[in-house]
Amino acid sequence: MPRSVNAVASRARRKKVLKATRGYFGRGKNVWTVAKNKYEKGLQYAYRDRKAKKREFRALWIQRINAGARAYGVSYSQLMGLLKKAEIELNRKVLADLAMNHPEAFKAVVERVK
């Protein structure tokens, strides 16, 4: 029986990878083995960094809330404790936005819980 290879599927698979690596540097865009490795590594980075992005944003929000709270004589941890005690359920994303873009509203929140 003759050897059977599915060249159509193989070529389609390679074309898919080479299309995804179109903007890569050097041989990473047109040499199959290099492009395949770079493509797979890129997918690993994308998976990892979707998780890291959440951590980085949370850290940024905490820094902004802390800076805004200290302007009114309260630390970040004290403010979060006071908010919890006063049963004010504002998440860190909203608090950070208030602290940065609407300082008068943030001041009202801080004065409310003090």
Secondary structure as UniProt FT lines:
FT   HELIX           7..20
FT   TURN            21..23
FT   HELIX           26..29
FT   HELIX           32..70
FT   TURN            71..73
FT   HELIX           76..85
FT   TURN            86..87
FT   HELIX           92..101
FT   HELIX           103..113
//
